[in-house]
């Protein structure tokens, strides 16, 4: 067997093992160097490889990049990893450590990825939005609606499920429901949580106060929430029912309540939004708006970015089903 034929066979086996991102054969000079052969031999090998139709054996196996804050690994990240692997593809997790970390920009500029999923910092940087817009054909942004720029987004649970908990509390005689968020949340994607909570209270004629913790990027929200809630409880200003924008903030309230002898689910009702895995492990289990079938939603999205796949015109991907987890943190 001629050398170029051996190289063509080797290319096929490497492709089937998923060694080439997105099923793409490397440039000829790079291939020649890696195989230890001449440029002409590498070119003949690739020609033989393509004429045999072997380059089609890898269609449908995507190379996905997940750009995420370094502290985050949630059920969403796990679903992206698992569903990509089930489709025969590969995932590269790229963690950034600050809102200005250059790895975010470097990842977007990498052309080997079929799909880049971005878990962006809270603050919207116009330069970053401009860069994303230029590469939007292979980018999806998580938990932020940038469809006005023609950028695809992957959204979580329906925020209007918050109203289900509010209705439950109202039926149990609660007349005031406070909320705890960050001082930046009213201008971030979480603003919808505030709007749903505030609008519902106004429609029902109930009261509620928003308590803001100072947002310090890349610092633990549970610690900040604990410090703030200590002061609120000391002044006896916190209502008997509280909506936390995240389970992390709820964990901070739990700690402050413990120090003041209050038991969630007995002395105070607390519920949150999302991250049901953490919510269910809290004591008592935190009532929360929960995601349903994250893997199914993620799989539908990733399949559209498989090499050779047909892409729909859909810009927003949201969970088709949302429910509530009625944990033990709400007073019966």
N, C-alpha and C positions, 0 to 999 in steps of 0.2 A: 504493500500500500504506500502510495506517495505521501510525502510529508504533509502537503496541503490537505490531503484527504484525512490524515490522522488529526490534524488541527480542526477540520470541519466536524469530525466525530466528537472530538473533545468539547467543542463549542456546544454541540447539541446536548451532551450530558451535563455540562455546567449550567446551561439554560434551564434544563428540566429540574435541576437541584435548586434553582432560584438564586444562583450566584450573581446574576446580572440584574440590577434594579430595573423594574418595568419591562424586562425581557429585551433590553436593548444591548446589542453587541457594542463593546467599546470601540473607539476610533482605531483605525488600522495601525497607526504608529504605536499606540499604546498596547494594542493586542500583540503586535510583532515583538515588542520588547518583553512583554510578560511571558510569551511563549518561547522566546529565544530563537526566533526565526527572522528571515528577511521580510522587508515590507512587501515584496512581490509575492512571497509565499503566503503571507497573511491575507493579502488581497484575493489570491486565488482560493484560499480556504473559505473566506466569507462568501465569495461568489458561488462556490460549490454548495455551501451551507444554505444559501437562499434559494438556489435553483432546486434543491431537494425539498423546499417548503418547510424546513425545520424551524425557521424563525417564527412560524405560526403556532408552534407548540406551546409557547409561553403566553399567548394572548389571554387576557383576563386575570393576570397576576400583577397586582399593582404594587408600587413602591410608595409608601405613605410616610410623611413626616408629621409628627405631633409636636408642635411648639407650645410649651407650657411653663408656668411658673415652677421653679424647682421643688416647691413644697407640695405640689398638687399631684395626687394620683388617686383618682376617684373611679367610680363605676363607669364613667364615661371613657376614661383613659383605658380601662381594662376592656371595654367593649370594642374600642377602636383597635386595640392590639389583637384581640381574639378574632374579630370578624375579618380583619385583614389577613391574618394567618390562615383562617378557614378558606379564604378565597385564593390561597396559595401565594399571597404576597408577603411583603416585608414591611416592618415599621421601624422608623428611627425616631426615638424620643430626644427632643432637643430642649433642654431646660435653661431658662434664663433667670438671673438673680436680681434684676432691677428693671425698672420701667424703661431705662435707656440702654439696656444691655445690647451690644451690637450683634449678638448671636441671632436675635429676632430678624434683623435686616439680612444677615448672611444667609439664613435659612430660606428666606423668600427669594433670594437671588440665585439659589441653587436650582439648576434646571433638570437634575436627574430625577426629581420626585414627580410622580404622576398626580399626587394630591398632597397639599400642605394644609393641615388643620391647625388653626391658630386660636389659642386661648390667650387673648390679648390682655395687656394691663388695663386697669380701669380707666385711666386717662386717655382720651382720644387725641393722638398726635397727628396733625394734618399731614406731616411728611410721611408718616407710616401709612396713613390711609391712601395717599397718592401712590406709594410703592405697591400696596396691595392691589389697587385698581389696575395698575399696569400688568400685574400677573394674575388677575382674577380668574382666568380660565382654569387654573389649577389650585385655587385657594378657597377654603371654607372657613368662616369665622364662627367660633362657638359663643353662644349666649349673648350675642350682640347683633342687632338688626342694622345691617349696612346695605340692605337691598336697594336703598335710594341711590347707591353708587353702582348698582349692578353686581354687587358682591354677594355670593351665596352665604347663607348662615345656617347654623345648626342650633336649634333652640330646645330648651328643656321643657319641663312641665308647664302647663297652662296656669299663669298667675291668677286667673279668676277663680281657681280652686280655693284660694285663700278665703273667699266668701263662704265656703262650706263650713269652715271652722268658726267664722264670725257668726253665722246663723246658729250653730250649735251652742255657742256661748250665750247668744241672745235668748235662745229658748230656755237656757238654764238660769235666766234671771240676771245676767251680767249687764250692767248699764254703762260701764266704761272699759275700754280695751286699749291699752297703751301699745306702742310699738318701739322697737329698738333697732337702730341701724347706724350707719356711719355718716359723717358729715358730708361725704362726697356722693352718697347714694342717690340724692335727688337729681344729680346730673349724670348718673351712670346707668347701665342697663337695669339696675335694681330699682330705678325710679318707678317702674310699673308696680312694684310691690306696694310702695307708698301710696300710689294713686288708687289702687284697688281698695286698700285699707281705708284711706281717708274718704273716698267717694261713698263707700258702703256705710260708714258711720254717719255721714251727712244725710244720706237717704233714709236711714233708720232713726235719725234724731238721737243718736248716742254720742257719748263723749270719748275722747282719746287723745293722748299726748305723745308726740314723737320725741324720744330721747336719742341724741346723737353722740356717738363716741368719735373722738378725733381719729381720722384715718391716717395711719402711719404705714406707708407701703412696706410690705415684707416684715411686718411685726404681727404677733399673735393677737387676733381679735378677741379671743376668750379672756386673755389677761386684761386687756383694755376694758372689756365689758364688765368684768368682775370689779375693777376699780371704780367704774362709774356707778354700778349698781349698789355698791357699798354705801356711797354717798346718798343715793336716792332712797335706799331703804332706811338709812339713818334719819333722813328728813321725813320719812313716811309719805313719800310722794308717788310711789309706784302703785298702779292699779292692781286689782285682784286677778286680772287677765292681761297677758302680754303676748304680742306677736313679735317674734325675732326674725329678722331678715335671713339669717342663716343659723343652722344648728351649732356652729362654732360660737356665735353670740349667745345662744341658749345655754351652752356649757358654762359661759361666764356668769349668767344669772343663777344657774344651779349652785355654783360655788358661793356666790354672795348670799343666796337664800339659806344655804347650809350654815353659814356663819351667823345668821340672824335667827336660826331656829325655825325657818319656814320650809315646808315640804311641798315641792311641786306635785300637783295632783291632789293635794289635800288642803293646803292653805292658799295656793296660788295656781292659776291655770296658765300654762305656757305652750305655745306651738311655734313651729318654724316653717322653713321652706327648703325642700330638697335634701339631698344627701341622706336618704333614708337608712343606709347601712349604718352610718354613725348614729343616727337618731334612735334606731332600734337597740343599740348597745348602751345607750345612756340609761342611767338609773334615777328616776323611772324613765321608761322609754318615752322619747319625745314625740308628741303628735306632730306630724309634718305632711306637707304636700309631697306626694311621692311620684317618682317616674315609673312608667309601666313600659316594658319591652324596649329598653334602650338598645340592646343588640340588634333587634329587628330594624329600627330606624337607622342605626349606624350602617348596617349592612346594605340597605337600599341606597344610601348615599355613596358609599365606597364603590359599589358595583358600577356606578356611573363613571368612575374614574379608572376602571380597568382598561388597559390598552386594548383598543379596538371596540370598546363599548359605545353604545349610542347614549348621548346625554339629553336629558329632558330640559325643558325651558324653565323648570321650577327653580326659584331662588331661595325660598325658605323651607327648611326641613324641620318640622316640629314633631314631637312625640304624638302619635295618633291617639293615645289613651293616657289620661291622667287621673289619679285617684288620691284619696287622702289616707294616711295611716293614723288611725285614732289611737294614739299611744296612751300611756297611763299618766301623762303630765297635765291632763285636763280634769278639773274637778267633776265628778259624776253628777 
